């Protein structure tokens, strides 16, 4: 009798465990896919391009109808000349209003929404992260174009642009050749009169940039000389 009761209890436990596992699996199957988001005071955005949505929702800037000022266009050469290396924070090429200022009450006045600055005869580049008001933590004034002492540092070459430079195939959307950290607002560099003319996008109203443009994360493998393996193979045969 005890043996029979033990067998029945064993099967009951197995059946209950099956019901619990099946119910858990069924409930998990009902869950929808999700995308990681960042909580911000103004809403939830995809981290890699949240700046684009913030820029369009919180400003009245109509990039698609902005005329191109042919006499005050910025080039990629100017863009990279103002950086120690590609990807580095740009230096400040003009005198600052207050040397000890952090930027919240000075830099943001011109660089939050851009616009033409008469005294510099140029359009102020738009910052991709206006919420970071400690500007001087990364951006320093450009006091000289030479170094104090010679060194072996070689400035890396910037990414190539144009058809075939970083496209998967002919006519496909170009991939993103740089990191996305601190550059979450694509239109800061790719739209408006201050954008370098070589990379100014023709459709700034399409704010879902990552729907077509993907980060270029592929890494090329080094080319190995096959003769090395042939010599090693011959040496093994000789032994």
Secondary structure in CASP SS format (residue, H / E / C, confidence):
PFRMAT SS
TARGET T0000
AUTHOR 0000-0000-0000
METHOD secondary structure of the structure
MODEL  1
X C 1.00
X H 1.00
X H 1.00
X H 1.00
X H 1.00
X H 1.00
X H 1.00
X H 1.00
X H 1.00
X H 1.00
X H 1.00
X H 1.00
X H 1.00
X H 1.00
X H 1.00
X H 1.00
X H 1.00
X H 1.00
X H 1.00
X H 1.00
X H 1.00
X H 1.00
X H 1.00
X H 1.00
X H 1.00
X H 1.00
X H 1.00
X H 1.00
X H 1.00
X C 1.00
X C 1.00
X C 1.00
X C 1.00
X C 1.00
X C 1.00
X C 1.00
X E 1.00
X E 1.00
X E 1.00
X E 1.00
X C 1.00
X C 1.00
X E 1.00
X E 1.00
X E 1.00
X E 1.00
X H 1.00
X H 1.00
X H 1.00
X H 1.00
X H 1.00
X H 1.00
X H 1.00
X H 1.00
X H 1.00
X H 1.00
X H 1.00
X C 1.00
X C 1.00
X C 1.00
X C 1.00
X C 1.00
X H 1.00
X H 1.00
X H 1.00
X C 1.00
X C 1.00
X C 1.00
X C 1.00
X H 1.00
X H 1.00
X H 1.00
X C 1.00
X E 1.00
X C 1.00
X H 1.00
X H 1.00
X H 1.00
X H 1.00
X H 1.00
X H 1.00
X C 1.00
X C 1.00
X C 1.00
X C 1.00
X C 1.00
X C 1.00
X C 1.00
X C 1.00
X C 1.00
X C 1.00
X E 1.00
X C 1.00
X C 1.00
X C 1.00
X C 1.00
X C 1.00
X C 1.00
X C 1.00
X C 1.00
X C 1.00
X C 1.00
X E 1.00
X C 1.00
X C 1.00
X C 1.00
X H 1.00
X H 1.00
X H 1.00
X H 1.00
X H 1.00
X C 1.00
X C 1.00
X C 1.00
X C 1.00
X E 1.00
X E 1.00
X H 1.00
X H 1.00
X H 1.00
X C 1.00
X E 1.00
X E 1.00
X C 1.00
X C 1.00
X C 1.00
X C 1.00
X C 1.00
X C 1.00
X C 1.00
X C 1.00
X C 1.00
X C 1.00
X E 1.00
X H 1.00
X H 1.00
X H 1.00
X C 1.00
X C 1.00
X C 1.00
X E 1.00
X C 1.00
X C 1.00
X C 1.00
X C 1.00
X C 1.00
X C 1.00
X C 1.00
X C 1.00
X C 1.00
X C 1.00
X C 1.00
X C 1.00
X C 1.00
X C 1.00
X C 1.00
X C 1.00
X C 1.00
X C 1.00
X C 1.00
X C 1.00
X C 1.00
X C 1.00
X C 1.00
X C 1.00
X C 1.00
X C 1.00
X C 1.00
X C 1.00
X C 1.00
X C 1.00
X C 1.00
X C 1.00
X C 1.00
X C 1.00
X E 1.00
X C 1.00
X C 1.00
X C 1.00
X C 1.00
X C 1.00
X C 1.00
X C 1.00
X C 1.00
X C 1.00
X C 1.00
X H 1.00
X H 1.00
X H 1.00
X H 1.00
X C 1.00
X C 1.00
X C 1.00
X C 1.00
X C 1.00
X E 1.00
X H 1.00
X H 1.00
X H 1.00
X C 1.00
X C 1.00
X C 1.00
X C 1.00
X C 1.00
X C 1.00
X C 1.00
X C 1.00
X C 1.00
X H 1.00
X H 1.00
X H 1.00
X C 1.00
X C 1.00
X C 1.00
X E 1.00
X C 1.00
X C 1.00
X C 1.00
X C 1.00
X C 1.00
X C 1.00
X C 1.00
X C 1.00
X C 1.00
X C 1.00
X H 1.00
X H 1.00
X H 1.00
X H 1.00
X H 1.00
X H 1.00
X H 1.00
X H 1.00
X H 1.00
X H 1.00
X H 1.00
X H 1.00
X H 1.00
X C 1.00
END
